[in-house]
Amino acid sequence: MADLLPASRNGRIIAAGSAVEAVAVGMFLAAATLYFVGIVGIPAVAVGGALTVANVLGLLSPAPTGALAGRIGSLPVYVGLTLVRAVGFVAYAFVDGYAGYFVVTCLITAATRAAMPLLQVIVGELEPADRRTRTMASLRAVSNIGMTAGFLLAAVVQASGSRPAFMALFGFNGAAFVAVALLIGKAGRSTTVRPAPPRKTAPPPSGVVRRGGRSPYRDRRFLTAALANSVLLLHDSILFILVPLWITQQAGLPGGASSVVLAVNTVLTVVLQVYVARFAQGVTRSLRLLRLACLPLVLSCVLFAAADGRSMAVALVAVGLAVVALTVGENLHAVAAWELSYEMAHPESRPQYLSLFGMGMSAQLIVGPFMMTAFVLSAGTVGWLVVALLFAAATAAFSLAARPYATRPPTATGGHTAETPTSQRTGTPSGAAVPS
Protein backbone atom coordinates (compact mmCIF):
# COMPACT_ATOMS: atom_id res chain seq x y z
CA MET A 1 0.00 0.00 0.00
CA ALA A 2 2.92 2.36 0.73
CA ASP A 3 4.16 1.90 -2.83
CA LEU A 4 0.66 2.54 -4.13
CA LEU A 5 0.30 5.94 -2.45
CA PRO A 6 1.99 9.16 -3.62
CA ALA A 7 5.40 9.86 -2.12
CA SER A 8 4.70 13.42 -0.94
CA ARG A 9 2.51 14.58 1.94
CA ASN A 10 0.36 16.66 -0.37
CA GLY A 11 -0.02 13.73 -2.76
CA ARG A 12 -1.23 11.56 0.10
CA ILE A 13 -3.74 14.19 1.21
CA ILE A 14 -5.13 14.39 -2.32
CA ALA A 15 -5.18 10.59 -2.51
CA ALA A 16 -7.23 10.48 0.69
CA GLY A 17 -9.68 12.86 -0.94
CA SER A 18 -9.83 10.70 -4.06
CA ALA A 19 -10.50 7.60 -1.96
CA VAL A 20 -13.37 9.25 -0.09
CA GLU A 21 -14.84 10.54 -3.35
CA ALA A 22 -14.57 7.13 -5.01
CA VAL A 23 -16.37 5.37 -2.14
CA ALA A 24 -19.21 7.89 -2.37
CA VAL A 25 -19.44 7.68 -6.16
CA GLY A 26 -19.30 3.88 -6.08
CA MET A 27 -22.19 3.74 -3.62
CA PHE A 28 -24.23 6.14 -5.72
CA LEU A 29 -23.60 4.43 -9.06
CA ALA A 30 -24.51 1.03 -7.67
CA ALA A 31 -27.71 2.12 -5.92
CA ALA A 32 -29.07 5.27 -7.57
CA THR A 33 -30.93 3.74 -10.51
CA LEU A 34 -32.70 1.24 -8.24
CA TYR A 35 -33.87 4.09 -6.00
CA PHE A 36 -35.06 6.53 -8.64
CA VAL A 37 -36.76 3.88 -10.78
CA GLY A 38 -37.97 1.48 -8.12
CA ILE A 39 -38.85 3.80 -5.22
CA VAL A 40 -39.34 7.31 -6.64
CA GLY A 41 -41.04 5.82 -9.71
CA ILE A 42 -39.23 7.63 -12.52
CA PRO A 43 -39.38 5.59 -15.77
CA ALA A 44 -36.07 4.02 -16.77
CA VAL A 45 -36.25 5.67 -20.19
CA ALA A 46 -36.60 9.08 -18.54
CA VAL A 47 -33.59 8.36 -16.34
CA GLY A 48 -31.57 7.51 -19.44
CA GLY A 49 -32.70 10.70 -21.15
CA ALA A 50 -31.70 12.82 -18.18
CA LEU A 51 -28.25 11.20 -18.14
CA THR A 52 -27.82 11.92 -21.85
CA VAL A 53 -28.66 15.61 -21.44
CA ALA A 54 -26.45 15.79 -18.34
CA ASN A 55 -23.50 14.37 -20.27
CA VAL A 56 -24.01 16.95 -23.02
CA LEU A 57 -23.83 19.68 -20.37
CA GLY A 58 -20.78 17.91 -18.97
CA LEU A 59 -19.15 18.23 -22.36
CA LEU A 60 -19.61 22.00 -22.26
CA SER A 61 -18.97 22.80 -18.58
CA PRO A 62 -15.14 22.50 -18.53
CA ALA A 63 -14.72 25.47 -20.88
CA PRO A 64 -16.13 28.23 -18.64
CA THR A 65 -14.75 26.75 -15.44
CA GLY A 66 -11.33 26.35 -17.03
CA ALA A 67 -11.40 30.01 -18.01
CA LEU A 68 -12.41 30.95 -14.46
CA ALA A 69 -9.61 28.80 -13.05
CA GLY A 70 -7.17 30.63 -15.31
CA ARG A 71 -8.23 33.89 -13.64
CA ILE A 72 -8.63 33.05 -9.96
CA GLY A 73 -6.75 29.75 -9.65
CA SER A 74 -7.58 26.09 -10.08
CA LEU A 75 -7.71 25.28 -6.38
CA PRO A 76 -10.62 27.56 -5.37
CA VAL A 77 -12.61 26.60 -8.47
CA TYR A 78 -12.09 22.89 -7.78
CA VAL A 79 -13.11 23.28 -4.14
CA GLY A 80 -16.19 25.24 -5.20
CA LEU A 81 -17.22 22.58 -7.72
CA THR A 82 -16.75 19.87 -5.08
CA LEU A 83 -19.05 21.74 -2.70
CA VAL A 84 -21.61 22.06 -5.51
CA ARG A 85 -21.51 18.28 -5.86
CA ALA A 86 -21.99 17.92 -2.09
CA VAL A 87 -25.11 20.09 -2.23
CA GLY A 88 -26.35 18.14 -5.25
CA PHE A 89 -26.10 14.75 -3.54
CA VAL A 90 -27.95 16.05 -0.48
CA ALA A 91 -30.60 17.50 -2.82
CA TYR A 92 -31.22 14.01 -4.22
CA ALA A 93 -32.77 13.10 -0.87
CA PHE A 94 -35.56 15.62 -1.54
CA VAL A 95 -36.23 14.60 -5.15
CA ASP A 96 -39.75 13.24 -5.56
CA GLY A 97 -40.22 13.44 -9.32
CA TYR A 98 -38.59 13.66 -12.72
CA ALA A 99 -38.11 17.44 -12.80
CA GLY A 100 -36.05 17.44 -9.61
CA TYR A 101 -34.04 14.42 -10.73
CA PHE A 102 -33.29 16.06 -14.08
CA VAL A 103 -32.08 19.34 -12.56
CA VAL A 104 -29.91 17.75 -9.85
CA THR A 105 -28.40 15.21 -12.25
CA CYS A 106 -27.45 17.91 -14.73
CA LEU A 107 -25.93 20.01 -11.94
CA ILE A 108 -23.83 17.20 -10.50
CA THR A 109 -22.67 15.90 -13.89
CA ALA A 110 -21.66 19.35 -15.12
CA ALA A 111 -19.74 20.02 -11.89
CA THR A 112 -18.07 16.60 -12.02
CA ARG A 113 -16.88 16.95 -15.61
CA ALA A 114 -15.60 20.48 -14.93
CA ALA A 115 -13.72 19.38 -11.81
CA MET A 116 -11.93 16.38 -13.31
CA PRO A 117 -9.31 18.22 -15.41
CA LEU A 118 -8.71 20.78 -12.66
CA LEU A 119 -7.50 18.02 -10.36
CA GLN A 120 -4.71 17.32 -12.86
CA VAL A 121 -3.86 21.03 -12.77
CA ILE A 122 -3.70 21.01 -8.99
CA VAL A 123 -1.48 17.93 -8.94
CA GLY A 124 0.83 19.62 -11.46
CA GLU A 125 1.03 22.70 -9.24
CA LEU A 126 1.65 20.80 -6.01
CA GLU A 127 4.00 18.09 -7.29
CA PRO A 128 7.35 18.41 -9.09
CA ALA A 129 7.66 17.27 -12.70
CA ASP A 130 9.15 13.88 -11.86
CA ARG A 131 6.27 12.98 -9.52
CA ARG A 132 3.11 14.44 -11.05
CA THR A 133 2.26 11.54 -13.40
CA ARG A 134 3.01 8.98 -10.70
CA THR A 135 0.72 10.88 -8.34
CA MET A 136 -2.06 10.90 -10.94
CA ALA A 137 -1.56 7.15 -11.36
CA SER A 138 -1.77 6.70 -7.58
CA LEU A 139 -5.03 8.64 -7.50
CA ARG A 140 -6.49 6.38 -10.18
CA ALA A 141 -5.41 3.23 -8.36
CA VAL A 142 -6.76 4.46 -5.03
CA SER A 143 -10.01 5.49 -6.73
CA ASN A 144 -10.47 1.97 -8.09
CA ILE A 145 -10.11 0.56 -4.59
CA GLY A 146 -12.52 3.13 -3.20
CA MET A 147 -15.03 2.49 -5.97
CA THR A 148 -15.00 -1.23 -5.22
CA ALA A 149 -15.60 -0.51 -1.53
CA GLY A 150 -18.48 1.76 -2.53
CA PHE A 151 -20.04 -1.01 -4.61
CA LEU A 152 -19.92 -3.36 -1.63
CA LEU A 153 -21.38 -0.79 0.77
CA ALA A 154 -24.17 -0.05 -1.70
CA ALA A 155 -25.17 -3.71 -1.54
CA VAL A 156 -26.23 -3.15 2.08
CA VAL A 157 -28.44 -0.24 1.04
CA GLN A 158 -29.87 -2.21 -1.86
CA ALA A 159 -30.61 -5.18 0.38
CA SER A 160 -32.69 -3.03 2.72
CA GLY A 161 -34.62 -1.47 -0.16
CA SER A 162 -35.98 1.19 2.21
CA ARG A 163 -36.22 4.91 1.55
CA PRO A 164 -34.43 5.86 4.84
CA ALA A 165 -31.41 3.76 3.81
CA PHE A 166 -31.14 5.65 0.53
CA MET A 167 -31.59 8.96 2.39
CA ALA A 168 -28.62 7.98 4.54
CA LEU A 169 -26.61 7.20 1.40
CA PHE A 170 -27.30 10.64 -0.07
CA GLY A 171 -26.42 12.28 3.25
CA PHE A 172 -23.18 10.31 3.41
CA ASN A 173 -22.29 11.40 -0.11
CA GLY A 174 -22.89 15.04 0.75
CA ALA A 175 -20.66 14.79 3.81
CA ALA A 176 -18.04 12.90 1.81
CA PHE A 177 -17.71 15.66 -0.78
CA VAL A 178 -17.44 18.31 1.94
CA ALA A 179 -14.56 16.24 3.35
CA VAL A 180 -12.96 16.07 -0.11
CA ALA A 181 -13.15 19.86 -0.46
CA LEU A 182 -11.50 20.29 2.95
CA LEU A 183 -8.72 17.81 2.13
CA ILE A 184 -7.87 19.39 -1.23
CA GLY A 185 -7.97 22.84 0.34
CA LYS A 186 -5.63 21.66 3.08
CA ALA A 187 -3.15 20.34 0.52
CA GLY A 188 -3.10 23.71 -1.24
CA ARG A 189 -2.75 25.75 1.93
CA SER A 190 0.07 23.63 3.32
CA THR A 191 2.28 23.94 0.25
CA THR A 192 4.98 26.54 -0.09
CA VAL A 193 6.99 27.19 -3.21
CA ARG A 194 10.25 29.02 -3.72
CA PRO A 195 9.81 31.58 -6.49
CA ALA A 196 11.59 30.49 -9.64
CA PRO A 197 14.59 32.60 -10.66
CA PRO A 198 14.02 34.95 -13.58
CA ARG A 199 14.62 33.26 -16.90
CA LYS A 200 13.75 33.69 -20.50
CA THR A 201 10.66 31.90 -21.74
CA ALA A 202 11.58 28.97 -23.94
CA PRO A 203 10.37 29.25 -27.53
CA PRO A 204 7.61 26.87 -28.61
CA PRO A 205 8.62 23.69 -30.43
CA SER A 206 9.25 23.96 -34.13
CA GLY A 207 5.98 24.04 -36.07
CA VAL A 208 3.89 24.98 -33.02
CA VAL A 209 2.09 28.31 -33.32
CA ARG A 210 1.02 29.73 -29.97
CA ARG A 211 -0.99 32.72 -31.29
CA GLY A 212 -0.62 34.54 -28.00
CA GLY A 213 -0.57 31.30 -26.05
CA ARG A 214 -3.86 31.84 -24.24
CA SER A 215 -6.61 29.92 -26.04
CA PRO A 216 -6.45 26.16 -26.60
CA TYR A 217 -9.17 26.49 -29.24
CA ARG A 218 -6.65 28.11 -31.59
CA ASP A 219 -3.95 25.53 -30.96
CA ARG A 220 -4.53 23.02 -33.74
CA ARG A 221 -2.01 20.51 -32.44
CA PHE A 222 -3.62 20.46 -29.01
CA LEU A 223 -7.11 20.21 -30.51
CA THR A 224 -5.94 17.24 -32.59
CA ALA A 225 -4.49 15.56 -29.50
CA ALA A 226 -7.70 16.17 -27.52
CA LEU A 227 -9.87 14.72 -30.29
CA ALA A 228 -7.61 11.70 -30.71
CA ASN A 229 -7.67 11.13 -26.96
CA SER A 230 -11.48 11.09 -26.94
CA VAL A 231 -11.35 8.27 -29.51
CA LEU A 232 -8.85 6.30 -27.42
CA LEU A 233 -11.18 6.69 -24.43
CA LEU A 234 -13.63 4.40 -26.22
CA HIS A 235 -12.01 1.62 -24.20
CA ASP A 236 -14.20 2.89 -21.35
CA SER A 237 -17.43 2.28 -23.30
CA ILE A 238 -16.12 -1.09 -24.47
CA LEU A 239 -15.54 -2.24 -20.91
CA PHE A 240 -18.64 -0.90 -19.16
CA ILE A 241 -21.24 -0.85 -21.95
CA LEU A 242 -20.30 -3.28 -24.70
CA VAL A 243 -18.56 -6.14 -22.89
CA PRO A 244 -21.44 -6.99 -20.47
CA LEU A 245 -23.91 -7.05 -23.37
CA TRP A 246 -21.55 -8.90 -25.69
CA ILE A 247 -20.75 -11.54 -23.05
CA THR A 248 -24.38 -12.56 -22.74
CA GLN A 249 -25.78 -11.88 -26.22
CA GLN A 250 -22.90 -12.77 -28.52
CA ALA A 251 -20.62 -15.09 -26.56
CA GLY A 252 -23.45 -16.89 -24.75
CA LEU A 253 -21.62 -16.71 -21.42
CA PRO A 254 -23.43 -16.49 -18.05
CA GLY A 255 -24.40 -12.99 -16.95
CA GLY A 256 -22.18 -13.31 -13.87
CA ALA A 257 -19.14 -13.38 -16.15
CA SER A 258 -19.41 -9.64 -16.63
CA SER A 259 -18.89 -9.08 -12.89
CA VAL A 260 -15.76 -11.21 -13.04
CA VAL A 261 -14.55 -9.18 -16.02
CA LEU A 262 -15.00 -5.89 -14.17
CA ALA A 263 -13.21 -7.33 -11.13
CA VAL A 264 -10.25 -8.36 -13.32
CA ASN A 265 -10.08 -4.86 -14.75
CA THR A 266 -10.20 -3.23 -11.30
CA VAL A 267 -7.52 -5.46 -9.79
CA LEU A 268 -5.18 -5.09 -12.76
CA THR A 269 -5.62 -1.31 -12.75
CA VAL A 270 -4.65 -1.13 -9.09
CA VAL A 271 -1.58 -3.29 -9.76
CA LEU A 272 -0.46 -1.69 -13.03
CA GLN A 273 -1.31 2.00 -12.83
CA VAL A 274 1.45 3.19 -10.50
CA TYR A 275 4.02 0.83 -12.03
CA VAL A 276 3.60 2.04 -15.61
CA ALA A 277 3.61 5.70 -14.53
CA ARG A 278 7.39 5.57 -14.09
CA PHE A 279 7.76 5.16 -17.87
CA ALA A 280 5.86 8.36 -18.72
CA GLN A 281 8.24 11.18 -17.81
CA GLY A 282 8.74 13.65 -20.63
CA VAL A 283 7.22 13.78 -24.08
CA THR A 284 9.57 11.31 -25.76
CA ARG A 285 8.97 8.51 -23.27
CA SER A 286 5.24 9.25 -23.10
CA LEU A 287 4.93 9.07 -26.88
CA ARG A 288 6.63 5.70 -26.79
CA LEU A 289 4.18 4.58 -24.12
CA LEU A 290 1.21 5.89 -26.11
CA ARG A 291 2.24 3.89 -29.18
CA LEU A 292 2.78 0.84 -26.99
CA ALA A 293 -0.74 1.28 -25.56
CA CYS A 294 -2.21 0.95 -29.03
CA LEU A 295 -0.96 -2.64 -29.38
CA PRO A 296 -2.96 -4.22 -26.51
CA LEU A 297 -6.00 -2.09 -27.37
CA VAL A 298 -5.99 -3.41 -30.93
CA LEU A 299 -5.20 -6.92 -29.69
CA SER A 300 -8.25 -6.84 -27.39
CA CYS A 301 -10.48 -6.03 -30.38
CA VAL A 302 -8.97 -8.91 -32.35
CA LEU A 303 -9.53 -11.31 -29.45
CA PHE A 304 -13.15 -10.22 -29.02
CA ALA A 305 -13.69 -10.68 -32.75
CA ALA A 306 -12.07 -14.12 -32.65
CA ALA A 307 -14.40 -15.21 -29.81
CA ASP A 308 -17.53 -14.32 -31.78
CA GLY A 309 -19.50 -17.48 -32.58
CA ARG A 310 -17.05 -19.83 -30.85
CA SER A 311 -17.81 -22.45 -28.22
CA MET A 312 -18.34 -21.31 -24.65
CA ALA A 313 -14.93 -22.57 -23.52
CA VAL A 314 -13.08 -20.80 -26.35
CA ALA A 315 -15.14 -17.63 -25.84
CA LEU A 316 -14.38 -17.60 -22.12
CA VAL A 317 -10.62 -17.85 -22.69
CA ALA A 318 -10.71 -15.23 -25.46
CA VAL A 319 -12.78 -12.82 -23.36
CA GLY A 320 -10.42 -13.22 -20.41
CA LEU A 321 -7.36 -12.47 -22.56
CA ALA A 322 -9.17 -9.60 -24.29
CA VAL A 323 -10.05 -7.91 -21.00
CA VAL A 324 -6.48 -8.26 -19.78
CA ALA A 325 -5.20 -6.69 -23.02
CA LEU A 326 -7.82 -3.93 -22.84
CA THR A 327 -6.85 -3.15 -19.25
CA VAL A 328 -3.14 -3.00 -20.05
CA GLY A 329 -3.82 -0.67 -22.97
CA GLU A 330 -6.14 1.48 -20.87
CA ASN A 331 -3.51 1.97 -18.16
CA LEU A 332 -0.69 2.70 -20.61
CA HIS A 333 -2.88 5.21 -22.44
CA ALA A 334 -3.95 6.96 -19.21
CA VAL A 335 -0.45 7.78 -17.95
CA ALA A 336 0.81 8.75 -21.41
CA ALA A 337 -2.16 11.09 -21.95
CA TRP A 338 -1.67 12.78 -18.57
CA GLU A 339 1.95 13.62 -19.31
CA LEU A 340 1.47 14.59 -22.95
CA SER A 341 -1.52 16.84 -22.29
CA TYR A 342 0.37 18.62 -19.52
CA GLU A 343 3.46 19.15 -21.65
CA MET A 344 1.49 20.30 -24.69
CA ALA A 345 -0.54 22.82 -22.67
CA HIS A 346 0.64 26.43 -22.69
CA PRO A 347 2.25 27.17 -19.28
CA GLU A 348 0.17 30.31 -18.75
CA SER A 349 -3.14 28.70 -19.73
CA ARG A 350 -3.04 25.16 -18.38
CA PRO A 351 -6.47 25.26 -16.70
CA GLN A 352 -8.07 26.17 -20.04
CA TYR A 353 -5.98 23.67 -22.00
CA LEU A 354 -6.53 20.73 -19.69
CA SER A 355 -10.22 21.55 -19.31
CA LEU A 356 -10.51 21.28 -23.08
CA PHE A 357 -8.57 18.02 -23.01
CA GLY A 358 -10.88 16.69 -20.29
CA MET A 359 -13.91 17.30 -22.49
CA GLY A 360 -12.92 14.14 -24.36
CA MET A 361 -14.33 11.97 -21.58
CA SER A 362 -17.72 13.66 -21.79
CA ALA A 363 -17.69 13.34 -25.58
CA GLN A 364 -16.91 9.65 -25.25
CA LEU A 365 -19.75 9.19 -22.76
CA ILE A 366 -22.16 10.69 -25.28
CA VAL A 367 -20.95 8.96 -28.44
CA GLY A 368 -19.43 5.75 -27.06
CA PRO A 369 -22.51 3.98 -25.61
CA PHE A 370 -24.56 4.63 -28.75
CA MET A 371 -21.74 3.48 -31.02
CA MET A 372 -21.18 0.28 -29.03
CA THR A 373 -24.85 -0.71 -28.79
CA ALA A 374 -26.09 0.47 -32.20
CA PHE A 375 -23.13 -0.60 -34.34
CA VAL A 376 -20.37 -2.72 -32.80
CA LEU A 377 -22.65 -5.16 -30.95
CA SER A 378 -24.67 -5.97 -34.05
CA ALA A 379 -21.80 -5.77 -36.56
CA GLY A 380 -19.80 -8.50 -34.84
CA THR A 381 -16.30 -9.03 -36.26
CA VAL A 382 -16.56 -6.04 -38.59
CA GLY A 383 -17.50 -3.81 -35.65
CA TRP A 384 -14.49 -4.91 -33.62
CA LEU A 385 -12.15 -4.35 -36.56
CA VAL A 386 -13.55 -0.83 -37.04
CA VAL A 387 -12.84 -0.06 -33.39
CA ALA A 388 -9.31 -1.43 -33.79
CA LEU A 389 -8.74 0.86 -36.78
CA LEU A 390 -10.06 3.81 -34.77
CA PHE A 391 -7.57 3.06 -32.00
CA ALA A 392 -4.70 2.89 -34.49
CA ALA A 393 -5.72 6.10 -36.29
CA ALA A 394 -6.18 8.01 -33.03
CA THR A 395 -2.77 6.90 -31.78
CA ALA A 396 -1.14 8.06 -35.00
CA ALA A 397 -2.91 11.45 -34.88
CA PHE A 398 -2.02 12.01 -31.21
CA SER A 399 1.61 11.07 -31.87
CA LEU A 400 1.94 13.41 -34.83
CA ALA A 401 0.41 16.28 -32.86
CA ALA A 402 2.71 15.78 -29.87
CA ARG A 403 5.96 14.91 -31.69
CA PRO A 404 7.29 18.53 -32.00
CA TYR A 405 7.22 18.83 -28.20
CA ALA A 406 9.66 15.94 -27.81
CA THR A 407 12.61 18.27 -28.39
CA ARG A 408 12.33 19.95 -24.98
CA PRO A 409 12.78 18.63 -21.41
CA PRO A 410 9.79 17.98 -19.13
CA THR A 411 8.14 21.10 -17.72
CA ALA A 412 9.29 21.60 -14.17
CA THR A 413 7.05 22.72 -11.37
CA GLY A 414 8.23 24.73 -8.43
CA GLY A 415 9.88 23.09 -5.47
CA HIS A 416 8.07 22.86 -2.17
CA THR A 417 10.35 24.56 0.28
CA ALA A 418 10.01 28.28 0.75
CA GLU A 419 7.90 31.35 0.65
CA THR A 420 5.02 31.77 -1.81
CA PRO A 421 1.82 29.80 -1.02
CA THR A 422 0.70 27.69 -3.93
CA SER A 423 -2.88 28.72 -3.36
CA GLN A 424 -1.86 32.25 -4.28
CA ARG A 425 -0.06 31.31 -7.47
CA THR A 426 -2.59 28.94 -9.04
CA GLY A 427 -3.96 31.64 -11.29
CA THR A 428 -0.59 32.44 -12.87
CA PRO A 429 1.68 29.42 -12.74
CA SER A 430 5.23 30.14 -13.67
CA GLY A 431 6.22 27.01 -15.49
CA ALA A 432 3.53 24.47 -14.88
CA ALA A 433 0.00 24.81 -13.86
CA VAL A 434 -3.21 22.75 -14.88
CA PRO A 435 -7.27 12.73 -12.81
CA SER A 436 -11.26 9.91 -14.28
C-alpha positions, 0 to 999 in steps of 0.5 A, spaced: 500 500 500 505 504 501 508 503 494 501 505 491 500 511 495 503 518 492 510 519 495 509 526 498 505 529 503 500 533 499 499 527 494 497 523 500 492 528 502 489 528 495 489 521 494 485 520 501 480 525 498 480 521 491 479 515 496 473 518 499 470 521 493 470 514 489 467 510 495 461 515 495 461 515 487 461 507 487 455 507 492 451 512 488 452 508 481 450 502 484 444 504 488 441 510 484 438 507 478 434 502 483 432 508 487 429 513 482 426 507 478 424 502 483 422 507 489 421 514 486 417 511 480 421 515 474 421 511 468 427 508 466 427 511 459 426 518 462 432 516 467 436 515 461 434 521 457 436 525 463 443 522 463 444 523 456 442 531 457 447 531 463 452 528 459 451 533 453 452 539 459 458 535 462 461 536 455 460 544 455 462 545 462 469 544 462 470 550 458 467 556 462 470 553 469 477 552 465 477 560 463 475 561 471 480 557 473 485 561 469 483 567 472 482 566 480 486 559 480 484 552 479 484 550 487 478 555 489 474 553 483 475 545 484 473 546 491 467 550 489 465 545 484 466 539 489 461 543 494 456 544 488 456 536 488 456 535 495 449 540 495 447 536 489 447 529 492 444 532 499 438 535 494 437 528 491 434 526 498 428 531 496 427 529 489 420 526 488 419 526 481 422 527 474 423 534 474 427 534 480 431 528 478 433 532 471 435 538 474 440 535 480 443 530 475 445 535 470 448 540 476 452 534 479 454 531 472 456 538 469 460 540 476 463 533 475 466 533 468 468 540 470 472 538 476 476 532 473 481 536 469 482 541 474 485 536 479 490 534 474 492 542 474 492 542 482 497 535 482 501 539 477 502 545 481 503 541 487 507 536 485 514 536 481 515 534 474 518 527 476 512 525 480 506 528 477 504 523 473 506 517 478 501 521 483 495 521 478 496 514 477 496 513 484 489 517 485 487 512 479 489 506 483 486 508 489 479 510 486 479 503 483 479 501 490 474 506 493 469 504 488 469 497 489 468 498 496 463 503 494 459 497 490 460 493 496 457 498 501 451 499 496 449 492 496 447 493 504 443 499 502 440 495 496 438 489 500 434 493 505 430 497 499 428 502 504 427 509 503 431 511 509 437 507 507 437 511 501 436 517 504 442 515 509 446 514 502 445 521 499 447 524 506 453 520 506 455 522 499 454 530 501 458 529 507 463 525 503 464 531 498 465 536 503 470 532 506 474 532 499 473 539 499 476 540 505 482 535 504 484 538 497 484 545 500 488 543 506 493 540 501 493 547 497 494 551 503 500 547 506 504 547 500 509 553 499 513 554 493 520 558 492 519 563 487 523 560 480 529 565 478 528 569 472 529 566 466 527 567 458 521 563 456 523 557 452 520 558 444 515 553 442 517 547 439 518 547 431 511 548 427 507 549 433 504 556 433 502 559 440 498 565 437 498 569 444 498 562 447 492 563 451 486 559 447 487 552 446 481 552 441 486 556 436 492 551 438 490 546 432 495 541 435 492 540 441 485 540 438 488 534 434 491 531 440 484 532 444 480 529 439 484 523 438 484 522 446 477 522 446 477 516 440 482 512 445 477 513 451 472 508 447 475 503 451 471 505 457 465 504 453 467 497 451 468 495 458 462 498 461 457 498 456 459 493 450 462 487 454 457 486 459 452 485 453 456 482 448 458 476 453 451 474 454 448 476 447 454 474 442 458 469 446 453 466 450 456 466 457 453 467 463 451 474 466 455 473 472 461 473 467 461 480 466 462 481 474 468 477 473 470 481 467 470 488 471 473 485 477 479 483 473 479 490 470 479 493 477 484 489 480 489 489 474 488 497 474 490 497 481 496 493 480 499 496 473 497 504 474 502 506 478 508 501 475 507 504 468 507 511 470 514 511 471 515 510 464 511 516 462 516 522 464 517 527 458 514 527 451 519 522 448 517 517 453 510 518 453 509 518 446 513 511 446 508 509 451 502 511 447 504 507 441 505 501 446 498 502 448 495 501 441 498 494 441 494 491 446 487 495 445 488 493 438 489 486 440 483 486 445 479 487 439 482 482 435 480 477 441 473 479 441 472 478 434 475 471 434 471 469 440 464 471 436 461 465 434 465 460 438 464 455 443 463 457 450 470 454 452 473 458 447 469 464 448 471 464 455 478 464 454 478 469 449 474 474 453 479 473 459 485 475 454 481 480 451 479 484 457 487 483 460 489 486 453 484 492 454 486 493 461 493 493 459 492 498 454 487 502 458 492 503 463 498 505 458 494 510 455 492 513 461 499 515 464 501 517 457 495 522 456 496 525 462 503 527 461 502 529 454 496 533 455 500 537 460 506 538 456 502 540 450 498 545 454 501 552 454 504 554 461 500 560 462 493 557 460 493 550 463 487 550 466 483 552 459 488 547 455 486 541 460 479 543 461 478 542 453 482 536 453 478 533 459 472 534 455 474 528 451 471 523 456 464 527 456 464 526 448 466 519 449 460 518 454 455 521 449 458 517 443 461 511 445 454 507 448 450 509 442 456 506 437 457 500 441 450 498 442 447 500 435 453 498 431 459 494 434 454 489 438 450 488 431 456 488 426 460 483 430 467 481 427 466 487 422 464 492 428 471 490 432 475 491 426 472 498 425 474 499 433 481 497 432 482 501 426 479 507 430 484 506 436 490 505 431 488 512 427 487 516 433 494 513 436 497 516 429 494 522 430 495 524 437 503 522 436 503 526 430 500 532 434 505 531 440 511 529 436 514 537 435 514 537 443 519 531 444 525 536 443 524 539 450 525 537 457 519 535 461 516 542 464 518 543 471 514 545 477 516 549 483 519 546 489 516 545 495 520 549 500 520 556 501 515 562 501 510 563 496 503 559 497 501 555 492 494 557 493 496 564 491 499 562 485 494 557 481 492 563 477 498 564 474 503 558 474 510 560 472 512 554 469 507 548 470 500 549 472 493 545 470 485 525 474 477 519 471 
